[in-house]
Amino acid sequence: MAKYKLEYIWLDGYKPVPNIRGKTLIKDFDSFPTLEQIPNWGFDGSSTQQAEGHSSDCILKPVARYLDSTVKNGVIVMCEVLHPDLTPHSTNARATILDDPETWFGFEQEYFLYKDGQPLGFPKEGFPKEGQGRYYCGVGYGLMGDIARKIVNEHLDLCLDAGINHEGINAEVAKGQWEFQIFGKGSKKAADEMWVARYLLMRLCEKYGVDVNWHCKPLGATDWNGSGMHSNFSTRYLREVGGKEYFEALMAAFDKYKAEHILVYGPDNHMRLTGLHETQSIDKFNYGVSNRGASIRLPHHMPKNGYKGYLEDRRPNSQGDPYKIASRILETIATVPVPK
């Protein structure tokens, strides 16, 4: 037998955005453990805003596990939080969300890398001489610096080692801003992998003395882009049948429930969804082919393909909870009857 280091991670009770917490358990296994072999564990919920001190025990229920290639025999264990009676905790968004393995999600996670309270590459005061634009998919020290690409490439390798379906990276429009993409079949699988990818990036940045700033508009009301988590989705019907009539009914439903979507699409989104910087206004809904200023973007080939394919909801922001975002998308889809 070998000793394995099980890093249990979970979401705490802070609002409006939960923090990722982690603690390590050492267990003996003959080989890399299956999910069923990993036991429940516990933690002090009074230190995470999930319990009172006089009754502080909370339970960690493993729901997914991943290889941690940074340590010998390392395992990352994604957990749900339960009460001692094994019912879902009120902060456990995962336990109650809608899920459908036939609905595929692709999350585009944007973020800023920060050092000493400002984006990497920014001067100590003010803004870079060059405004945003050339940083997008940029190359060269003058644009990208000498740390960021090390971080994003190492993060990519950690995710691939872990078995996460990481689909790519790119530098974004603003200096110090980057993006990675995660794909999954089913809301729980896609969201699990996004949370673990976020965890790996934050932990990696510790050794570089760099923070990840997930806020959707860290530079405020300036001429610099905010950060989103554009959410691409497709149902089996949308991929295989589609049709303009069904598509238009689906968009009417997304318009009808736009306020409900915004409620779970991340905090402070009014700062980002202004109608500027590749966004639609927060109180409006529209869609368009290849339109990055729309609420929902259709890829250029979708109408030509009989409205079959996937859609990109551009409203979710970079701090949004992918569990809640995916579930809300499924909830709206479920209100639209599939033509017989």
PyMOL commands that set and color helices and strands:
alter all, ss='L'
color gray80, all
select helices_A, chain A and resi 35-37+45-47+94-96+141-144+148-162+187-206+236-240+244-256+258-264+269-272+303-305+322-333
alter helices_A, ss='H'
color red, helices_A
select strands_A, chain A and resi 2-11+20-29+41-44+57-68+74-82+104-115+118-119+166-171+177-185+211-213+229-234+287-289+296-298+311-313
alter strands_A, ss='S'
color yellow, strands_A
deselect
rebuild
show_as cartoon
